[in-house]
Amino acid sequence: MEFLKTKKLIEMMVASKIVPGVNYLIFKNNDVWQNTVGLSQIIPQPIPLKADAIYDLASLTKVIGTTNVLLKLADEGKIAFNDTLKMYLPEFLDKRVKLSDLLTHTSGIKGWIANRDQLNARELLQAIINLPVTEEFEHKVRYADTNFILLGLVLEKIYQQDLQDIIMHEVIKPAGLKATSFAPDANKTVPTAMNQQGIMLCGVVHDPKARVLGKSCGSAGLFSNIADLYRLAQGYVGLRDDILPFGSATLSELYKIKTPAKLHARSWGWDLCFDPSDHHTLIYHTGFTGTFMLLDKVKKTGLIVLTNRIYPSGHNLIFLKMRQKIIESFLLENSII
């Protein structure tokens, strides 16, 4: 295992000051390369980044948390992904939308909410439940947090518990993830961003909807570190069968296209990438804060990258271009090992 170009590109983000620091890990079978480069904090004074630093995972919450609980229930035969949303949330008006549409972001549910930032949690949830379904239903993939907020409400209806408690009980604790939670130790957490008042967000979820919704948000809110994510990754690529809350058959399905008529390469929650040589699938997901994972069950390999790319400024589009280069490099190098 080498991945020399991929490693160089990742560390170049720090050298080029695209991000203050990065924790990353590349593995093949039980061969692991892990490195920590750069700073955790640059304002008001530089602080070196630690190998066990905790990050705001942002939308990785969708797949690590909400999706995994749904996959567990489906694996146990307690739900079916062709169940309609209305079965669980009768107040949702459209009878066509299924759990599968939400999981693949093909629900067509309109995403814009008037005066969103002025709404409290009850008002925001009600506004999301009342969003209309557009002509994009099952014809277009439009990635939206609202899909997973609605899935979180489905889980709360099934379990009669707050979603964050469900995820901790069904996914995080059984997997033995010691640093993963919705309430991290701020002293071990990298700062995520500076808000408009110049106050540093550290250990507080960055996503504004997640801050309002609290324990009922299915789209963001989890914090974790590289060691815990590697533990999860071992489950996703089939190196361990005691990590994920579902069986091998369900895991295999996760690597298949699940959108209607295969209109886009998305699975349950995850995006999909393809090996450039034999075109087998890899699962892939990102977080707005600067986190991403790319995992290959066939070759038993994976890439995990954690950065605080929106600190101190949220306008970091260069990172997005570099992320794409890193992914392309990993796919190419992975295809020839």
C-alpha positions in Angstrom: 0.0 0.0 0.0 1.5 3.3 -1.1 -1.1 5.9 -2.4 1.8 8.4 -2.7 0.0 10.9 -4.9 -3.1 10.8 -2.7 -1.1 11.4 0.4 0.7 14.3 -1.2 -2.5 16.0 -2.3 -4.0 15.7 1.1 -1.0 17.2 2.9 -0.7 19.9 0.2 -4.0 21.3 1.4 -2.2 22.3 4.7 1.1 23.4 2.9 -1.0 25.6 0.6 -3.1 26.9 3.5 -6.3 25.6 2.1 -7.1 24.1 5.5 -5.4 24.7 8.8 -4.9 21.0 9.4 -5.9 17.5 8.5 -6.2 14.1 10.1 -6.4 11.3 7.5 -6.2 7.6 7.2 -5.8 5.2 4.3 -6.0 1.5 4.7 -5.9 -1.8 2.8 -7.0 -4.9 4.7 -5.2 -4.4 8.1 -2.4 -2.3 6.7 -3.1 1.3 7.8 -1.4 4.7 7.1 -2.5 7.5 9.4 -1.1 11.0 9.6 -1.9 14.3 11.3 -0.6 17.5 9.7 -1.0 21.2 10.6 -3.0 23.1 13.2 -6.2 22.7 15.0 -6.6 26.4 15.6 -5.0 29.6 14.1 -7.0 32.3 16.0 -6.3 33.8 18.5 -3.1 31.7 18.6 -1.8 28.6 16.7 -2.5 25.2 18.4 -1.0 22.0 16.9 -3.5 19.4 15.7 -3.6 16.2 17.6 -4.1 12.7 16.2 -7.2 12.1 18.3 -8.9 15.4 17.5 -12.7 15.4 17.3 -14.5 17.0 14.3 -18.0 18.1 13.4 -18.9 15.4 10.9 -21.8 17.4 9.4 -23.6 15.3 6.8 -21.7 12.2 7.5 -24.3 12.0 10.3 -26.8 11.0 7.6 -25.0 7.8 6.7 -23.3 6.9 10.0 -26.3 7.7 12.1 -29.8 7.9 10.5 -29.1 5.5 7.6 -27.6 2.8 9.8 -30.6 2.8 12.1 -32.9 2.4 9.0 -30.8 -0.4 7.6 -30.9 -2.2 10.9 -34.7 -2.0 11.0 -34.9 -3.2 7.4 -32.5 -6.0 8.1 -34.7 -7.1 10.9 -37.8 -6.9 8.7 -39.4 -4.2 10.9 -39.7 -1.7 8.0 -39.5 -1.8 4.2 -37.9 1.0 2.1 -41.0 1.0 -0.1 -43.1 2.0 2.8 -44.6 5.4 2.3 -43.6 8.4 4.4 -47.3 8.9 5.1 -47.5 5.5 6.9 -45.3 7.0 9.6 -46.2 10.7 9.4 -49.9 10.9 8.5 -49.7 14.7 8.4 -47.4 14.5 5.3 -49.8 15.0 2.5 -48.3 13.3 -0.6 -49.1 9.6 -0.7 -46.3 8.8 -3.2 -43.2 9.5 -1.3 -41.5 6.4 0.0 -38.6 5.9 2.5 -36.5 4.9 -0.5 -37.1 8.3 -2.2 -35.8 10.0 0.9 -32.8 7.8 1.3 -31.8 8.4 -2.3 -32.7 12.1 -2.4 -35.2 11.5 -5.2 -38.3 12.6 -3.2 -38.7 15.8 -5.2 -39.6 17.6 -1.9 -39.1 21.3 -2.3 -36.2 22.5 -0.1 -36.8 26.2 0.4 -38.4 27.2 3.7 -39.5 30.9 4.1 -38.1 32.7 7.1 -36.3 29.5 8.2 -33.8 31.1 10.5 -36.6 32.8 12.5 -38.4 29.5 13.2 -38.2 27.5 16.5 -37.8 23.7 16.4 -41.6 22.9 16.4 -42.2 25.5 13.6 -39.3 24.3 11.6 -40.4 20.6 11.7 -43.9 21.6 10.8 -42.7 23.6 7.8 -40.6 20.7 6.6 -43.5 18.2 6.9 -45.7 20.7 4.9 -43.1 21.1 2.1 -44.7 20.3 -1.3 -43.5 17.6 -3.7 -42.4 18.9 -7.1 -42.3 17.5 -10.6 -38.8 16.3 -9.8 -40.3 13.4 -7.8 -38.3 10.2 -8.8 -36.9 12.0 -11.8 -34.0 13.9 -10.3 -31.6 13.5 -7.5 -31.5 16.7 -5.5 -29.4 16.3 -2.3 -31.3 17.9 0.6 -31.1 17.8 4.4 -34.9 17.8 4.5 -35.0 14.2 3.3 -33.0 13.0 6.3 -34.8 15.2 8.8 -38.0 13.5 7.7 -36.4 10.1 8.0 -35.3 11.1 11.5 -38.9 11.9 12.4 -39.9 8.4 11.1 -37.4 6.8 13.5 -38.7 8.9 16.4 -42.2 7.7 15.6 -41.1 4.0 15.5 -38.9 4.2 18.7 -40.8 6.8 20.6 -37.5 8.3 21.5 -35.4 11.3 20.5 -33.4 10.6 17.4 -30.0 11.3 18.9 -30.7 8.9 21.7 -31.8 6.3 19.1 -28.5 6.7 17.1 -26.3 6.5 20.2 -28.1 3.3 21.5 -28.5 1.5 18.1 -25.3 2.4 16.3 -22.6 4.3 18.2 -22.4 2.4 21.5 -22.8 -1.1 20.1 -19.9 -0.3 17.7 -17.7 0.6 20.5 -17.1 4.2 19.3 -15.7 6.0 22.3 -15.1 9.5 20.8 -18.4 9.7 18.7 -21.3 11.7 20.2 -23.6 14.6 19.7 -22.1 16.4 22.7 -18.3 16.3 22.4 -15.7 17.6 24.8 -14.9 21.1 23.5 -11.3 20.8 24.7 -10.8 17.8 22.3 -12.7 19.3 19.4 -11.3 21.4 16.6 -13.0 24.7 16.0 -15.5 24.4 13.2 -16.0 28.1 12.2 -16.3 31.7 13.3 -19.9 32.9 13.4 -21.0 36.3 12.3 -20.4 37.8 15.7 -16.8 36.6 15.6 -17.4 33.8 18.1 -15.6 30.5 17.5 -17.9 27.5 17.2 -16.1 24.6 19.0 -18.0 21.5 20.1 -21.3 23.1 18.9 -22.8 21.8 15.7 -22.3 24.1 12.8 -25.4 23.3 10.8 -28.1 25.9 11.7 -31.0 23.5 11.3 -29.3 21.0 13.5 -28.8 23.7 16.2 -32.5 24.5 16.1 -33.8 21.0 16.0 -31.5 19.6 18.6 -32.1 15.9 19.4 -34.5 15.5 16.4 -32.1 16.3 13.5 -31.4 13.4 11.2 -29.1 15.3 8.8 -26.2 16.6 11.0 -24.9 16.7 14.6 -22.5 13.9 15.1 -18.9 14.5 16.2 -16.1 11.9 15.9 -12.4 11.3 15.3 -10.3 9.3 12.9 -10.0 6.2 15.1 -13.7 5.8 15.5 -14.3 6.4 11.8 -11.7 3.7 10.9 -13.5 1.3 13.2 -16.7 2.0 11.3 -14.9 1.7 7.9 -13.7 -1.8 8.8 -17.3 -2.8 9.1 -18.3 -1.1 5.8 -15.6 -2.9 3.8 -16.3 -6.3 5.5 -13.1 -6.6 7.5 -15.2 -6.9 10.7 -18.7 -8.2 11.3 -19.2 -6.8 14.8 -19.3 -3.1 14.0 -22.4 -2.3 11.9 -25.9 -3.0 13.2 -27.0 -5.1 10.2 -25.8 -8.2 8.3 -23.6 -9.0 5.3 -26.5 -9.2 2.9 -27.7 -5.7 3.7 -24.1 -4.5 3.5 -23.8 -5.9 0.0 -27.0 -4.0 -1.0 -25.4 -0.8 0.2 -22.9 -1.0 -2.8 -25.7 -1.1 -5.4 -27.5 1.8 -7.2 -30.9 2.3 -5.5 -32.3 5.3 -7.3 -35.5 4.8 -9.4 -34.5 3.5 -12.9 -30.9 3.9 -11.8 -31.1 7.6 -12.8 -28.1 8.4 -10.6 -25.4 6.4 -8.8 -26.7 6.7 -5.3 -27.4 3.9 -2.8 -29.2 4.0 0.6 -27.9 7.3 2.0 -24.5 7.0 0.3 -23.2 8.3 -3.0 -21.4 5.8 -5.2 -18.1 6.0 -7.1 -16.7 3.5 -9.6 -13.3 1.9 -9.9 -11.7 3.1 -13.1 -10.5 -0.4 -14.1 -13.3 -2.9 -13.5 -16.0 -0.4 -12.5 -17.0 -2.0 -9.2 -18.7 0.4 -6.8 -17.3 2.2 -3.8 -19.4 4.1 -1.2 -18.7 7.8 -0.7 -20.0 10.7 1.4 -18.9 14.2 2.4 -19.7 16.6 5.2 -19.9 20.4 4.6 -17.4 21.1 7.4 -14.6 19.4 5.4 -15.0 15.7 6.1 -15.3 12.7 3.7 -15.0 9.0 3.4 -14.5 6.7 0.4 -14.7 2.9 1.0 -14.2 -0.1 -1.2 -15.6 -3.5 -0.1 -14.0 -5.4 -3.0 -10.4 -4.4 -2.3 -10.9 -3.9 1.4 -9.5 -0.3 1.2 -10.6 3.1 2.3 -9.9 6.8 2.6 -11.0 9.0 5.6 -10.2 12.7 5.6 -11.1 15.1 8.4 -10.5 18.8 8.1 -12.1 22.0 9.5 -12.2 23.6 6.0 -14.7 26.3 6.9 -12.5 27.7 9.8 -12.0 30.5 10.1 -14.0 31.4 6.9 -16.9 29.4 5.5 -16.1 30.5 1.9 -13.5 27.9 1.0 -14.3 26.7 -2.5 -10.7 25.8 -3.3 -11.1 22.9 -0.8 -13.9 21.5 -3.0 -11.7 21.4 -6.0 -8.9 19.8 -4.0 -11.3 17.2 -2.6 -12.3 16.1 -6.1 -8.6 15.7 -7.0 -8.0 13.7 -3.9 -10.9 11.4 -4.7 -9.8 10.9 -8.3 -6.3 10.2 -7.2 -7.4 7.6 -4.6 -9.6 5.9 -7.2 -6.8 5.6 -9.7 -4.2 4.5 -7.2 -6.6 2.1 -5.6 -7.4 0.5 -9.0 -3.8 -0.6 -9.5 -2.9 -2.0 -6.1 
